[in-house]
């Protein structure tokens, strides 16, 4: 699970305005509840096709890229300067 309280909500610019951060975790939960209630299913990956890709940084763009590549059977390694996302 992504620690939104540290990464997204913890880094929200609303803190600079002395306001409560956007509760992205609740928004994500609502979106996934709606997705599953509507009969949605997560796609399954394809068998490995023998290609490899490296994504630099464990941010949203790299994670989305890695997920899409995996769906097409491409092995992905994500490199980030931090040992854990919340570090």
Secondary structure, 3 states (H helix, E strand, C coil): CCCCCCCCCCCCHHHHHCCCCCCHHHHHHHHHHHHHHCCCCCCCCCCCCCCEEEEECCCHHHHHHHHHHHHCCCEEEEECCCCCCCC
